Amino acid sequence: MAIISTLRDKMGKFLVFVVGFSIAAFVLGDILGPNSSFIGQNRNIVGYINGEEIDLLKFNTVYEELSYNFSLNNGRSPNQQEISDIRDQAWERLINDISYVDEFKKIGLTVTDKESVDMVQGTNIHPMIIQAFSDPSTGSFNRDNVIGYLQNLSTQPANQQQAWYSFESNLKPMRLRSKYDNLITQSTFYNSLDAEAEYFNSSSQIDLAYYYVPFYLISDTIFDVSTSEMRSYLNKNKSDYKQDETRSIDYAFFPVLPSAEDSSFFENEIGSIRENLLSGNIIDDSTYAVINSDSFNPFTKYNPDELPDELVGMSVGFVTPPSYSNGAITVKKLSKITKDLKEKARAKHILLRFDDSNKTSVRSEANRILNLLRSGSDFDETARTYSQDGSASNGGDLGWFSDGVMVKPFQDAVFSRNRAGLIPRIIESDFGYHIIYVTYPKTKTSYHVTTISKDILPSDNTRNNIYRSAELFKLDIKSDENDFPAYIKLKNITGGTVNDLDKNSSDLGPVQDARNVIIWAYADDRYEEDISDVIETDEGYIVAQVNVITDEGTKNLDEVENSIKRRIIDEKKFTYLNEKLSDYTSLQDLKDNLGLGEIYRSSGLSLSENSLSNVGYSPESIGTAFSMEEGELTRPFKIDGGIIVLGLESKVIPDTLSTYDDFRNTLIQTSRFNIPLKIDDAIKFFSDIEDNRYKFF
């Protein structure tokens, strides 16, 4: 079983478990049945990968495999965030299965059956198998262990057999991907000239002077910008003004909260429970608590300093009055006080480790710290500062421990003490010198507490009433053609407007987990001023109206007019300044002639930098400067926010080396690390991927 667990942990997103058709059919039956709203007009197409349609059935089949794998590995169903992550993994796997496989086929890349066997029990065994079947104590791998396991596989539980077969079936895809990555990675070559260039580029430095005139020093009012100029600019620079598909919606939110009647019901219920606890007629408090409480661990054993405050000093049988917290009503009973078989205590310590060479000096340091504590220094802060034990971050706290657990000198010191406080001497053990503070002295006493909580939840009747309110609102807003925002304000209903609602969002303003509303808003048949039916969320009911639909494409001029006008004016300012900066032999000439701007200097610049002091982000300036000769001046050129002229004052070039192999190896290692990521980006880029999952999930 440990072997299978190890394999599961190492497989990551590659390890999937085959789920029978019956599971997929069960899950998808309602979605793709004859009454499904997804059928027709290609509304069941989740996306396209490399020209291939990915319908809902195909996507959910992969998703169910991965979800089943998650449940098998973790012993539970995935939560909402994990469901979202698994959907992402399913999409990535489909890309791998379609786009990568096409690439493998183009170059005739395969993994033979002989290779598959070799990965499991041959001479080139897969690293995951080596790790899973290695001796934990020695780290040695024995191929016979694998063979023996496989020979007895048929006697293993069905889920372990299934886990192995799924793992084995994924070895071939993983090997194919590894071959493909290696094929491209190993074809990347850097020669000695590349290595030499890398050395000089990374080691050279320059001292740079530059004359910079920010555009804001020139008034905008001297430049006119016409609408036709802005339209022309937008047409030529569409890529800078792309917009994603978005929706803006108004919504009314009807939170589902417990009514006064609901609260009264649970108060009466917890009152009856309290009476039963007080009566003494309950045979077993722990069983009663498990049956009646909505909270976890309703019957708990406490150490003396952990007992809830409301039970401190109370007698056995005492039951607290009901208290309210986090939407629940709770009572607690001190069910019994028992004596443990062994004594226990709680302590914190500061540990200073030593060896034969420094034992004396470490003891002196321990005594110095002990004196600090005697003088009133805070133990927790002192432990965080000086202790060399893992407990230092917790102020040295070791928690509760039983007699016989700790190393003997430490144990004797703690358990010989009858009161809390600092032990006024240094304790030596095999671990080092201990400075000990007894938080709670030895005791055998434990407290057993029954905690019964009832979550105050809205009843079905309350939910129905709130749903009816939402339904009536929808009918009113539709029939009276009221202005949506004004109407929710008039009716004093919670709600608002969300502009540019992201298609992948889960929240609607302050309302969390409102994914159903976003899916509705992005449906293909939505139109502006379309009003939804009542949509249920985890927190209540929502009625929404689409007020703006923005299609994917280029933004309208009125949306980006200020930005475009700013760019055009900056272009005109550059032309204006450039004409005035035509005759110069030094940067000072430029400043004297124009009477604007400043001359700045930066020393020790390297090619890896991308900004200049007093200028900001300007990688083009750095790149240009490194191409210059000493004493050279550039022509004026435009950068973001202004115009600049560079003057190279000096360049420090490092000495030549006899060999540049270290730099060549660095280039190769960096390339080998980055290439698989670049391959993945390139495959996706050329796969013409259209991801429409946001319309379904």
C-alpha positions in Angstrom: 0.0 0.0 0.0 2.9 2.4 0.8 4.2 1.8 -2.7 1.0 2.8 -4.4 0.8 5.9 -2.1 4.3 6.9 -3.1 3.5 6.5 -6.8 0.3 8.6 -6.4 2.2 11.4 -4.7 4.9 11.5 -7.4 2.6 11.3 -10.4 1.1 14.8 -10.1 -1.3 15.7 -12.9 -0.1 12.7 -15.1 -1.6 10.1 -12.7 -5.2 9.4 -13.5 -7.6 6.6 -12.7 -9.9 5.1 -15.3 -13.5 5.5 -14.5 -16.1 3.3 -16.1 -18.6 4.7 -18.6 -21.3 4.2 -16.1 -19.9 6.9 -13.9 -19.6 9.4 -16.7 -23.1 8.5 -17.9 -24.5 9.0 -14.5 -22.9 12.3 -14.0 -23.6 13.6 -17.5 -27.1 12.2 -18.0 -28.9 15.2 -16.7 -26.5 17.6 -18.5 -26.8 16.0 -21.9 -30.3 14.5 -21.7 -33.1 15.3 -24.0 -34.4 18.1 -21.8 -30.9 19.7 -21.4 -30.6 23.4 -22.3 -27.1 22.7 -23.4 -28.2 20.6 -26.4 -28.6 22.4 -29.7 -26.8 25.3 -31.5 -23.4 23.9 -30.5 -24.0 25.0 -26.9 -22.4 21.8 -25.5 -19.0 22.8 -27.0 -16.6 23.5 -24.2 -13.8 24.7 -26.6 -11.5 23.9 -29.5 -8.0 22.5 -29.4 -6.0 22.3 -32.6 -9.2 22.3 -34.7 -10.8 19.6 -32.6 -14.1 20.2 -30.9 -14.2 19.5 -27.1 -17.7 18.8 -26.1 -19.1 18.6 -22.6 -19.1 14.8 -22.6 -15.4 14.5 -23.6 -14.4 17.2 -21.1 -16.3 15.8 -18.2 -15.1 12.3 -18.9 -11.5 13.5 -18.3 -12.6 15.6 -15.4 -14.3 12.6 -13.7 -11.2 10.5 -14.1 -9.1 13.2 -12.4 -11.7 13.8 -9.7 -11.9 10.2 -8.9 -8.1 10.1 -8.7 -8.2 13.0 -6.2 -10.8 11.2 -4.1 -8.9 8.0 -4.1 -5.7 9.8 -3.1 -7.2 12.0 -0.4 -10.0 10.0 1.0 -12.5 12.7 0.4 -14.3 14.6 -2.4 -12.6 17.8 -3.6 -13.9 21.2 -2.3 -14.9 24.1 -4.6 -11.4 25.4 -5.1 -10.0 21.9 -5.8 -12.8 21.3 -8.3 -11.7 24.4 -10.2 -8.1 23.2 -10.1 -9.1 19.7 -11.4 -11.0 21.3 -14.3 -7.9 23.2 -15.2 -5.9 19.9 -15.1 -8.5 18.3 -17.3 -8.1 21.1 -19.9 -4.3 20.8 -19.7 -4.6 17.0 -20.2 -6.8 17.5 -23.3 -4.2 19.9 -24.8 -1.5 17.3 -24.1 -3.5 14.5 -25.6 -4.4 16.4 -28.7 -1.7 19.0 -29.6 1.3 17.1 -28.3 0.2 13.8 -29.8 -0.1 15.5 -33.2 3.4 16.8 -32.8 4.7 13.3 -31.8 3.0 11.8 -34.9 4.6 14.5 -37.2 8.1 13.4 -36.3 7.4 9.7 -35.9 8.1 9.7 -32.1 6.9 6.6 -30.4 7.5 4.4 -27.3 7.6 0.7 -28.1 6.2 -2.1 -26.0 9.8 -3.1 -25.3 10.5 0.3 -23.9 7.4 0.1 -21.7 8.6 -3.1 -20.2 12.1 -1.7 -19.8 10.7 1.2 -17.8 9.1 -1.2 -15.3 11.5 -4.1 -14.9 14.4 -3.6 -17.4 17.6 -1.6 -17.3 16.1 1.9 -17.7 13.5 1.8 -14.9 11.4 4.9 -14.4 12.6 7.1 -11.5 9.2 6.9 -9.8 9.3 3.1 -9.7 12.9 3.2 -8.4 11.8 5.5 -5.6 8.7 3.6 -4.8 10.5 0.2 -4.6 13.7 1.4 -2.8 14.5 0.3 0.7 13.6 3.3 2.9 16.5 2.6 5.3 19.3 2.1 2.8 17.9 3.8 -0.3 18.9 0.8 -2.4 16.7 -0.5 -5.3 16.2 -4.1 -6.1 14.5 -5.0 -9.4 13.3 -8.3 -8.0 11.0 -6.4 -5.6 9.2 -4.9 -8.6 8.9 -8.3 -10.3 7.6 -9.9 -7.1 5.0 -7.2 -6.6 3.8 -7.6 -10.2 3.6 -11.4 -9.8 1.4 -11.0 -6.8 -0.6 -8.0 -8.1 -3.7 -10.2 -8.8 -4.0 -10.9 -5.1 -4.0 -7.3 -4.1 -7.3 -5.3 -3.5 -9.0 -4.1 -6.6 -8.3 -0.5 -6.0 -4.6 -1.2 -5.7 -4.7 -3.1 -8.9 -6.5 -0.3 -10.6 -4.0 2.2 -9.3 -1.1 0.2 -10.7 -2.6 -0.2 -14.1 -3.4 3.5 -14.3 0.1 4.4 -13.3 1.6 1.9 -15.8 -0.6 3.2 -18.6 0.7 6.7 -18.0 4.4 5.7 -18.3 4.2 5.8 -22.1 2.7 9.3 -22.4 5.3 10.6 -19.9 8.1 9.0 -21.8 6.9 10.4 -25.1 6.8 13.9 -23.6 10.2 13.4 -22.1 11.6 12.3 -25.4 10.1 15.3 -27.2 11.5 17.8 -24.7 14.9 16.1 -24.8 15.0 16.0 -28.6 14.6 19.8 -28.7 16.7 20.6 -25.6 19.6 18.5 -26.8 19.5 20.2 -30.2 20.2 23.5 -28.6 23.9 24.4 -28.9 26.1 27.2 -27.7 29.6 27.6 -29.1 32.7 29.4 -27.6 31.7 32.7 -29.3 28.3 32.6 -27.6 30.0 31.9 -24.2 32.5 34.8 -24.7 29.7 37.2 -25.6 27.8 36.1 -22.5 30.9 36.8 -20.4 31.5 40.2 -21.7 27.8 41.2 -21.7 27.3 40.1 -18.1 30.6 41.5 -16.8 31.0 44.8 -18.6 29.9 48.1 -16.9 29.4 51.6 -18.1 29.3 55.2 -16.7 26.5 57.0 -18.5 25.5 60.7 -18.7 22.1 61.5 -20.2 20.0 64.6 -20.9 16.3 64.0 -20.2 13.3 66.3 -20.9 10.0 65.0 -19.5 7.1 65.7 -21.8 5.1 67.3 -18.9 7.5 70.3 -19.1 5.8 71.2 -22.4 2.3 72.5 -22.2 -0.4 70.3 -23.9 -2.3 73.4 -25.1 0.0 74.3 -27.9 -0.9 71.0 -29.7 -4.2 70.3 -31.4 -5.5 66.7 -31.8 -8.4 66.1 -34.2 -10.9 63.3 -34.0 -9.7 62.0 -37.3 -6.1 61.8 -36.0 -7.3 59.7 -33.1 -9.4 57.4 -35.3 -6.3 56.9 -37.5 -4.1 56.2 -34.5 -6.5 53.7 -33.1 -6.8 51.9 -36.5 -3.0 51.6 -36.8 -2.5 50.5 -33.2 -5.5 48.1 -32.7 -3.3 45.6 -30.9 -2.7 48.1 -28.1 -6.4 48.6 -27.5 -7.7 45.0 -27.5 -10.6 44.2 -25.2 -11.9 40.9 -23.9 -15.5 39.9 -23.9 -17.1 41.4 -20.7 -20.5 42.0 -19.2 -21.7 44.7 -16.8 -24.7 43.8 -14.7 -27.1 45.1 -12.1 -28.2 42.7 -9.5 -30.6 42.4 -6.5 -29.5 40.1 -3.8 -31.9 38.3 -1.3 -29.7 36.7 1.4 -31.1 33.6 3.0 -30.8 34.2 6.7 -32.5 32.6 9.7 -35.7 34.3 10.7 -36.7 35.1 14.3 -38.8 31.9 14.3 -35.8 29.9 13.1 -33.7 31.3 15.9 -36.4 30.6 18.4 -36.7 27.0 17.2 -33.0 26.3 17.8 -33.0 28.2 21.2 -35.8 25.8 22.3 -34.0 22.8 21.0 -30.7 23.7 22.7 -32.8 24.5 25.8 -34.2 21.0 25.8 -30.7 19.6 25.3 -29.4 21.6 28.3 -32.2 20.3 30.5 -31.3 16.7 29.5 -27.6 17.3 30.3 -28.6 18.8 33.7 -31.0 16.0 34.5 -28.3 13.4 35.0 -30.4 10.8 33.1 -28.1 10.6 30.1 -26.2 7.3 30.3 -23.2 8.4 28.1 -22.5 12.1 27.5 -20.2 11.4 24.6 -22.7 9.4 22.6 -25.4 12.0 23.3 -23.1 14.7 22.1 -22.2 13.0 18.9 -25.9 12.4 18.1 -27.1 15.9 18.9 -24.2 18.3 18.1 -23.5 19.9 14.7 -19.8 20.6 15.6 -16.8 18.4 15.3 -15.3 16.7 18.4 -18.3 17.3 20.7 -16.7 15.3 23.5 -13.2 16.5 24.4 -10.5 15.8 26.9 -8.8 18.9 28.2 -5.6 19.5 30.2 -6.0 21.8 33.2 -4.9 25.0 31.4 -7.0 24.3 28.3 -10.3 24.1 30.1 -12.8 26.6 28.7 -13.0 29.7 30.9 -16.8 29.2 31.6 -16.1 25.8 33.2 -13.1 26.8 35.3 -13.8 26.2 39.0 -17.2 24.4 38.3 -18.3 21.1 39.7 -18.9 18.0 37.6 -22.3 18.2 36.0 -22.3 21.9 35.6 -23.8 23.1 32.2 -23.2 26.5 30.8 -26.1 28.8 29.7 -26.5 28.9 25.9 -24.0 31.1 24.1 -23.9 32.4 20.6 -20.9 32.3 18.2 -20.3 32.1 14.5 -24.0 31.5 13.7 -24.4 28.7 16.3 -25.8 28.3 19.8 -23.8 26.2 22.2 -23.9 24.7 25.6 -21.0 23.0 27.5 -21.1 20.5 30.3 -18.2 19.5 32.6 -19.0 15.8 32.3 -16.2 14.3 34.4 -12.8 14.8 36.0 -10.5 11.9 35.8 -7.0 10.9 36.8 -4.5 9.8 34.1 -2.3 6.7 34.7 0.8 8.9 34.3 1.7 12.3 35.5 2.0 15.0 32.9 3.3 18.6 32.8 3.7 21.5 30.5 6.9 23.4 30.0 8.9 25.7 27.7 12.7 25.8 27.3 15.6 27.5 25.7 18.1 25.1 24.3 21.8 25.9 23.6 23.7 23.2 21.8 27.4 22.5 22.5 30.3 20.2 21.5 33.6 19.3 23.2 35.3 22.4 21.7 32.8 25.0 23.1 31.1 23.5 26.1 32.5 26.0 28.6 31.7 29.1 26.5 28.1 27.8 25.8 27.5 27.2 29.5 28.6 30.8 30.2 26.2 32.0 27.6 23.4 29.9 29.1 24.1 31.4 32.6 24.0 34.9 31.0 20.6 34.2 29.5 19.3 32.7 32.8 20.3 35.9 34.6 18.4 37.9 32.0 15.3 35.9 32.8 15.8 36.2 36.5 16.0 40.0 36.0 12.6 40.0 34.3 13.2 39.4 30.6 10.2 37.9 28.8 10.8 34.1 28.4 9.0 33.7 25.1 10.9 36.6 23.4 14.2 35.4 24.9 13.5 31.9 23.5 12.8 33.2 20.1 16.1 35.1 20.2 18.5 32.5 21.6 17.0 29.0 21.5 18.5 26.5 19.0 15.5 24.2 19.2 12.6 23.9 16.8 10.2 25.2 19.5 11.9 28.6 19.4 9.3 30.1 17.1 6.6 29.2 19.7 8.5 30.9 22.5 10.1 27.6 23.5 6.7 26.0 24.3 6.8 22.2 24.3 3.2 21.7 25.2 2.0 18.9 27.5 4.0 15.8 27.8 3.8 12.7 30.0 6.3 11.3 32.5 8.9 9.3 30.7 8.7 11.1 27.3 11.5 13.6 27.7 15.2 12.9 28.1 15.9 12.0 31.7 17.7 15.2 33.0 15.0 17.4 31.5 12.2 15.1 32.8 13.6 15.0 36.3 13.9 18.8 36.5 10.3 19.3 35.4 8.6 16.5 37.4 10.5 17.3 40.6 9.0 20.7 40.6 5.6 21.3 42.4 4.9 24.8 41.1 5.0 26.8 37.9 7.9 29.1 37.1 11.5 29.4 36.0 13.8 26.6 37.2 16.8 28.6 38.6 19.6 26.4 37.2 21.0 25.1 33.9 19.9 21.6 33.0 22.4 19.6 30.9 21.3 16.8 28.6 22.7 15.0 25.5 21.0 17.7 23.4 22.7 20.6 25.2 22.0 23.1 28.0 18.3 23.7 28.8 16.8 26.8 30.5 13.4 25.6 31.6 10.2 27.4 32.6 7.4 25.1 34.0 4.2 26.4 32.6 2.0 24.0 34.5 3.4 21.6 37.2 2.9 17.8 37.2 -0.6 16.6 37.5 -2.8 13.6 36.6 -6.0 15.6 36.3 -7.9 15.7 33.0 -11.3 17.3 32.3 -13.9 15.8 30.0 -16.2 18.3 28.4 -19.4 17.8 26.4 -19.9 20.6 23.8 -23.2 20.6 21.9 -23.7 23.2 19.2 -26.6 23.8 16.9 -26.1 25.8 13.7 -28.9 28.4 13.5 -30.1 27.7 9.9 -33.0 29.1 7.9 -35.9 26.7 7.7 -37.5 25.5 4.4 -40.3 27.9 5.1 -37.9 30.8 5.5 -36.1 29.9 2.2 -39.4 29.7 0.4 -40.5 33.1 1.7 -37.2 34.7 0.6 -37.5 32.9 -2.8 -41.0 34.3 -3.2 -39.7 37.8 -2.5 -37.1 37.4 -5.2 -39.7 36.1 -7.6 -42.0 38.9 -6.9 -39.2 41.4 -7.5 -38.4 39.8 -10.8 -42.0 40.0 -11.9 -42.3 43.7 -10.8 -39.1 44.8 -12.5 -40.2 43.1 -15.7 -43.8 44.2 -15.8 -43.3 47.8 -14.8 -40.2 48.3 -16.8 -38.6 50.0 -13.9 -35.0 51.2 -13.9 -33.2 48.3 -12.2 -30.8 50.3 -9.9 -33.4 52.8 -9.0 -35.9 50.1 -8.2 -33.7 48.2 -5.8 -32.9 51.4 -4.1 -36.6 52.3 -3.8 -37.4 48.9 -2.3 -34.4 49.0 0.0 -33.0 45.7 -1.5 -29.4 44.7 -1.2 -27.7 44.9 -4.6 -25.5 47.0 -6.9 -23.8 47.2 -10.2 -20.7 45.3 -11.3 -18.9 46.7 -14.4 -16.6 44.6 -16.6 -17.5 41.4 -14.9 -14.8 38.9 -15.5 -16.0 35.8 -17.3 -14.0 33.5 -14.9 -15.0 35.3 -11.7 -16.8 33.4 -9.0 -17.9 36.4 -6.9 -20.5 39.1 -7.7 -19.3 42.2 -5.8 -19.6 41.2 -2.1 -21.6 38.1 -2.9 -19.3 35.1 -2.9 -19.7 31.9 -4.9 -22.2 33.4 -7.4 -20.7 31.6 -10.3 -24.2 30.6 -11.6 -24.9 34.3 -12.2 -21.8 34.8 -14.2 -22.5 31.8 -16.3 -26.0 33.1 -17.0 -24.6 36.6 -17.9 -22.2 35.1 -20.5 -24.7 32.8 -22.2 -24.8 33.2 -26.0 -28.4 34.3 -26.0 -28.0 37.2 -23.5 -28.9 40.7 -24.6 -28.7 44.1 -23.0 -31.5 44.7 -20.5 -32.1 41.0 -20.3 -33.4 40.0 -16.8 -32.7 36.6 -15.3 -34.9 34.3 -13.5 -34.2 33.9 -9.8 -30.8 32.3 -9.5 -29.8 30.4 -6.4 -26.4 30.8 -4.8 -24.8 29.5 -1.6 -25.8 32.6 0.3 -29.2 33.4 -1.2 -31.1 34.3 -4.3 -30.2 36.8 -7.1 -32.1 38.5 -9.8 -29.7 40.1 -12.4 -30.0 42.3 -15.4 -27.4 42.6 -18.2 -26.9 46.3 -18.8 -23.7 46.3 -21.1 -22.4 43.6 -23.4 -18.9 44.2 -24.6 -17.7 41.8 -27.4 -14.1 40.8 -27.9 -12.2 43.0 -30.3 -11.0 46.6 -30.4 -12.2 49.2 -27.9 -14.3 52.1 -29.1 -12.7 55.5 -29.5 -14.8 57.1 -26.7 -13.4 54.5 -24.3 -9.8 55.2 -25.0 -9.9 58.8 -26.3 -7.8 60.2 -23.4 -5.1 57.5 -23.8 -4.9 58.0 -27.5 -4.9 61.8 -27.2 -2.0 61.5 -24.7 0.0 59.4 -27.0 -0.5 61.7 -30.0 0.4 64.8 -28.0 3.6 63.0 -26.8 4.5 62.2 -30.4 4.0 65.9 -31.3 6.0 67.0 -28.3 8.9 64.7 -29.4 8.8 66.1 -33.0 8.7 69.6 -31.5 11.7 69.0 -29.2 13.6 67.0 -31.7 13.6 69.9 -34.2 15.1 72.2 -31.5 17.8 69.7 -30.5 19.5 69.4 -33.9 22.9 71.1 -33.3 25.0 70.1 -30.3 28.5 68.8 -29.4 27.7 68.1 -25.7 24.8 67.4 -23.4 25.4 70.9 -21.9 24.8 72.4 -25.3 21.4 70.8 -25.4 20.4 72.1 -22.0 21.7 75.6 -22.7 19.9 75.8 -26.0 16.5 74.4 -24.8 16.5 75.7 -21.3 14.5 72.7 -20.2 15.4 69.3 -18.7 18.3 68.1 -16.7 21.6 66.2 -17.1 21.9 63.1 -15.0 24.7 60.5 -14.5 24.6 56.8 -13.6 27.8 54.9 -12.8 28.5 51.1 -12.9 25.5 50.2 -15.1 25.3 46.6 -16.3 23.4 45.2 -19.3 21.0 43.4 -17.0 19.5 46.6 -15.7 16.4 48.1 -17.2 16.0 51.5 -15.7 17.8 54.8 -15.3 17.8 57.1 -12.2 15.3 60.0 -12.5 14.0 58.5 -15.8 12.5 55.2 -14.8 11.9 52.1 -16.8 13.9 52.4 -20.1 15.5 49.2 -21.3 16.0 50.7 -24.8 18.3 53.3 -23.2 20.4 50.7 -21.5 20.7 48.6 -24.7 21.6 51.6 -26.8 24.3 52.7 -24.2 26.1 49.4 -24.4 26.4 49.7 -28.2 28.1 53.1 -28.0 31.8 54.0 -27.9 33.3 56.2 -25.2 32.6 59.9 -25.8 29.8 59.2 -28.3 26.5 61.1 -28.2 23.3 59.7 -29.5 20.6 61.5 -31.5 17.5 62.4 -29.4 15.1 59.5 -29.1 11.7 59.1 -27.6 11.1 57.0 -24.5 8.0 56.6 -22.3 7.4 60.0 -20.8 10.0 62.1 -22.5 13.0 62.6 -24.9 16.5 61.6 -24.0 20.1 61.9 -25.4 22.8 59.6 -24.1 26.5 60.3 -23.7 28.8 57.3 -22.9 31.5 58.5 -20.5 33.4 55.3 -19.9 33.1 51.6 -20.4 34.8 49.0 -18.2 35.5 45.8 -20.2 36.7 42.8 -18.2 39.9 41.0 -19.0 39.7 38.1 -21.4 39.7 34.6 -20.1 41.6 31.5 -21.3 38.3 29.6 -21.4 34.6 30.5 -21.3 33.4 27.0 -20.5 31.7 28.1 -17.3 29.6 30.6 -19.2 28.8 28.2 -21.9 27.6 25.6 -19.3 25.5 28.3 -17.7 23.8 29.1 -21.0 23.2 25.4 -21.6 21.7 24.8 -18.2 19.5 27.9 -18.4 18.3 26.8 -21.8 17.5 23.3 -20.7 15.5 24.6 -17.8 13.5 27.0 -19.9 13.0 25.0 -23.1 10.2 22.7 -21.8 8.3 25.8 -20.7 8.8 27.5 -24.0 7.8 24.3 -25.8 4.6 24.2 -23.8 3.9 27.9 -24.6 4.6 27.4 -28.3 2.4 24.2 -28.6 -0.5 26.1 -27.0 0.1 29.2 -29.2 0.0 27.2 -32.5 -2.9 25.0 -31.3 -5.5 27.7 -31.9 -7.1 27.1 -28.5 -10.5 28.4 -27.8 -11.5 28.0 -24.1 -15.2 28.3 -23.5 -15.4 26.6 -20.1 -16.6 29.8 -18.6 -20.0 29.2 -20.2 -20.5 26.0 -18.3 -18.6 26.1 -15.0 
